[in-house]
Amino acid sequence: MVSCVHDHGRWGPGDQLGAANQLTPESTLAALAMAKTGQILDLSFVIENGAPYMGPN
């Protein structure tokens, strides 16, 4: 069995953002600086009725 590590207590009780607490104006600007082409990629995944089960990765 694989053990799963959770980080529920890292941000304190009642926190609603979780890891999104790390998204700061500085980190956003740093990410934008890495963009080279402006190409938009659709990363959505549609699951329809009757689709085969795909376990978590």
VMD Tcl script that builds the backbone (N, CA, C; Angstrom):
set m [mol new atoms 171]
animate dup $m
set s [atomselect $m all]
$s set {name element resname resid chain x y z} {
  {N N MET 1 A 0.845 -1.183 0.000}
  {CA C MET 1 A 0.000 0.000 0.000}
  {C C MET 1 A 0.886 1.241 0.000}
  {N N VAL 2 A 0.480 2.244 -0.716}
  {CA C VAL 2 A 1.232 3.492 -0.797}
  {C C VAL 2 A 0.744 4.437 0.294}
  {N N SER 3 A 1.683 4.989 1.039}
  {CA C SER 3 A 1.276 5.954 2.058}
  {C C SER 3 A 1.074 7.309 1.402}
  {N N CYS 4 A 0.107 8.044 1.879}
  {CA C CYS 4 A -0.240 9.335 1.313}
  {C C CYS 4 A 0.041 10.417 2.347}
  {N N VAL 5 A 0.815 11.402 1.967}
  {CA C VAL 5 A 1.161 12.485 2.876}
  {C C VAL 5 A 0.212 13.649 2.643}
  {N N HIS 6 A -0.422 14.107 3.697}
  {CA C HIS 6 A -1.319 15.258 3.611}
  {C C HIS 6 A -0.701 16.427 4.365}
  {N N ASP 7 A -1.060 17.602 3.982}
  {CA C ASP 7 A -0.495 18.809 4.566}
  {C C ASP 7 A -1.610 19.691 5.117}
  {N N HIS 8 A -2.633 19.053 5.704}
  {CA C HIS 8 A -3.818 19.783 6.139}
  {C C HIS 8 A -3.524 20.845 7.195}
  {N N GLY 9 A -2.597 20.585 8.088}
  {CA C GLY 9 A -2.362 21.516 9.184}
  {C C GLY 9 A -1.364 22.622 8.888}
  {N N ARG 10 A -0.815 22.637 7.703}
  {CA C ARG 10 A 0.247 23.591 7.383}
  {C C ARG 10 A -0.203 25.045 7.463}
  {N N TRP 11 A -1.433 25.335 7.042}
  {CA C TRP 11 A -1.888 26.721 6.936}
  {C C TRP 11 A -2.769 27.163 8.095}
  {N N GLY 12 A -3.044 26.271 9.013}
  {CA C GLY 12 A -3.832 26.653 10.171}
  {C C GLY 12 A -5.302 26.298 10.017}
  {N N PRO 13 A -6.011 26.258 11.134}
  {CA C PRO 13 A -7.425 25.877 11.091}
  {C C PRO 13 A -8.268 26.921 10.347}
  {N N GLY 14 A -9.222 26.438 9.600}
  {CA C GLY 14 A -10.133 27.333 8.898}
  {C C GLY 14 A -9.595 27.911 7.605}
  {N N ASP 15 A -8.368 27.560 7.223}
  {CA C ASP 15 A -7.816 28.095 5.984}
  {C C ASP 15 A -8.582 27.546 4.792}
  {N N GLN 16 A -8.896 28.382 3.827}
  {CA C GLN 16 A -9.641 27.970 2.645}
  {C C GLN 16 A -8.778 27.921 1.384}
  {N N LEU 17 A -7.564 28.440 1.438}
  {CA C LEU 17 A -6.731 28.527 0.246}
  {C C LEU 17 A -5.743 27.382 0.093}
  {N N GLY 18 A -5.261 26.848 1.197}
  {CA C GLY 18 A -4.267 25.787 1.104}
  {C C GLY 18 A -3.009 26.273 0.412}
  {N N ALA 19 A -2.508 25.497 -0.549}
  {CA C ALA 19 A -1.268 25.843 -1.245}
  {C C ALA 19 A -1.383 27.144 -2.035}
  {N N ALA 20 A -2.598 27.604 -2.303}
  {CA C ALA 20 A -2.772 28.880 -3.005}
  {C C ALA 20 A -2.244 30.047 -2.163}
  {N N ASN 21 A -1.976 29.805 -0.879}
  {CA C ASN 21 A -1.337 30.834 -0.048}
  {C C ASN 21 A 0.026 31.229 -0.608}
  {N N GLN 22 A 0.634 30.335 -1.378}
  {CA C GLN 22 A 1.956 30.623 -1.946}
  {C C GLN 22 A 1.883 31.490 -3.199}
  {N N LEU 23 A 0.686 31.728 -3.730}
  {CA C LEU 23 A 0.545 32.570 -4.913}
  {C C LEU 23 A 0.610 34.034 -4.491}
  {N N THR 24 A 1.728 34.630 -4.766}
  {CA C THR 24 A 1.949 36.029 -4.407}
  {C C THR 24 A 2.103 36.850 -5.688}
  {N N PRO 25 A 2.009 38.166 -5.593}
  {CA C PRO 25 A 2.269 38.981 -6.788}
  {C C PRO 25 A 3.663 38.708 -7.373}
  {N N GLU 26 A 4.632 38.474 -6.512}
  {CA C GLU 26 A 5.997 38.205 -6.981}
  {C C GLU 26 A 6.086 36.872 -7.726}
  {N N SER 27 A 5.421 35.827 -7.197}
  {CA C SER 27 A 5.476 34.527 -7.877}
  {C C SER 27 A 4.692 34.570 -9.194}
  {N N THR 28 A 3.629 35.357 -9.246}
  {CA C THR 28 A 2.870 35.512 -10.484}
  {C C THR 28 A 3.714 36.198 -11.545}
  {N N LEU 29 A 4.413 37.256 -11.182}
  {CA C LEU 29 A 5.282 37.948 -12.138}
  {C C LEU 29 A 6.419 37.053 -12.607}
  {N N ALA 30 A 6.973 36.250 -11.703}
  {CA C ALA 30 A 8.039 35.331 -12.085}
  {C C ALA 30 A 7.524 34.304 -13.098}
  {N N ALA 31 A 6.302 33.794 -12.894}
  {CA C ALA 31 A 5.719 32.845 -13.838}
  {C C ALA 31 A 5.457 33.506 -15.189}
  {N N LEU 32 A 4.961 34.730 -15.175}
  {CA C LEU 32 A 4.713 35.447 -16.430}
  {C C LEU 32 A 5.994 35.704 -17.201}
  {N N ALA 33 A 7.079 35.900 -16.495}
  {CA C ALA 33 A 8.366 36.149 -17.153}
  {C C ALA 33 A 8.840 34.933 -17.934}
  {N N MET 34 A 8.337 33.733 -17.585}
  {CA C MET 34 A 8.739 32.514 -18.285}
  {C C MET 34 A 7.984 32.305 -19.590}
  {N N ALA 35 A 6.895 33.027 -19.808}
  {CA C ALA 35 A 6.107 32.865 -21.037}
  {C C ALA 35 A 6.898 33.374 -22.223}
  {N N LYS 36 A 6.884 32.585 -23.307}
  {CA C LYS 36 A 7.636 32.961 -24.502}
  {C C LYS 36 A 6.745 33.235 -25.706}
  {N N THR 37 A 5.622 32.493 -25.848}
  {CA C THR 37 A 4.833 32.614 -27.071}
  {C C THR 37 A 3.428 33.145 -26.857}
  {N N GLY 38 A 2.869 33.026 -25.677}
  {CA C GLY 38 A 1.500 33.430 -25.444}
  {C C GLY 38 A 0.481 32.399 -25.885}
  {N N GLN 39 A 0.940 31.202 -26.293}
  {CA C GLN 39 A 0.049 30.129 -26.730}
  {C C GLN 39 A -0.796 29.651 -25.552}
  {N N ILE 40 A -2.085 29.437 -25.792}
  {CA C ILE 40 A -2.999 28.946 -24.771}
  {C C ILE 40 A -3.231 27.462 -25.011}
  {N N LEU 41 A -3.084 26.660 -23.967}
  {CA C LEU 41 A -3.286 25.221 -24.054}
  {C C LEU 41 A -4.493 24.824 -23.214}
  {N N ASP 42 A -5.400 24.063 -23.802}
  {CA C ASP 42 A -6.581 23.580 -23.094}
  {C C ASP 42 A -6.205 22.286 -22.377}
  {N N LEU 43 A -6.189 22.308 -21.054}
  {CA C LEU 43 A -5.822 21.142 -20.263}
  {C C LEU 43 A -7.036 20.464 -19.636}
  {N N SER 44 A -8.228 20.815 -20.112}
  {CA C SER 44 A -9.439 20.217 -19.548}
  {C C SER 44 A -9.541 18.755 -19.969}
  {N N PHE 45 A -10.294 18.005 -19.195}
  {CA C PHE 45 A -10.493 16.579 -19.463}
  {C C PHE 45 A -11.971 16.285 -19.286}
  {N N VAL 46 A -12.642 15.905 -20.372}
  {CA C VAL 46 A -14.076 15.638 -20.337}
  {C C VAL 46 A -14.297 14.169 -19.994}
  {N N ILE 47 A -15.139 13.916 -18.995}
  {CA C ILE 47 A -15.521 12.553 -18.645}
  {C C ILE 47 A -17.006 12.410 -18.946}
  {N N GLU 48 A -17.333 11.512 -19.855}
  {CA C GLU 48 A -18.713 11.312 -20.263}
  {C C GLU 48 A -19.260 10.036 -19.647}
  {N N ASN 49 A -20.586 9.923 -19.595}
  {CA C ASN 49 A -21.224 8.700 -19.113}
  {C C ASN 49 A -20.757 7.516 -19.962}
  {N N GLY 50 A -20.432 6.418 -19.285}
  {CA C GLY 50 A -20.004 5.222 -19.985}
  {C C GLY 50 A -18.513 5.173 -20.268}
  {N N ALA 51 A -17.774 6.211 -19.893}
  {CA C ALA 51 A -16.339 6.210 -20.109}
  {C C ALA 51 A -15.687 5.174 -19.201}
  {N N PRO 52 A -14.601 4.536 -19.643}
  {CA C PRO 52 A -13.940 3.560 -18.780}
  {C C PRO 52 A -13.335 4.237 -17.555}
  {N N TYR 53 A -13.278 3.501 -16.462}
  {CA C TYR 53 A -12.709 4.025 -15.218}
  {C C TYR 53 A -11.215 4.219 -15.384}
  {N N MET 54 A -10.742 5.385 -14.979}
  {CA C MET 54 A -9.303 5.664 -14.988}
  {C C MET 54 A -8.912 5.988 -13.560}
  {N N GLY 55 A -8.097 5.150 -12.974}
  {CA C GLY 55 A -7.670 5.339 -11.604}
  {C C GLY 55 A -6.772 6.557 -11.463}
  {N N PRO 56 A -6.598 7.031 -10.251}
  {CA C PRO 56 A -5.736 8.202 -10.035}
  {C C PRO 56 A -4.295 7.888 -10.395}
  {N N ASN 57 A -3.609 8.886 -10.860}
  {CA C ASN 57 A -2.193 8.728 -11.230}
  {C C ASN 57 A -1.310 8.934 -10.035}
}
mol reanalyze $m
mol bondsrecalc $m
mol representation Tube
mol addrep $m
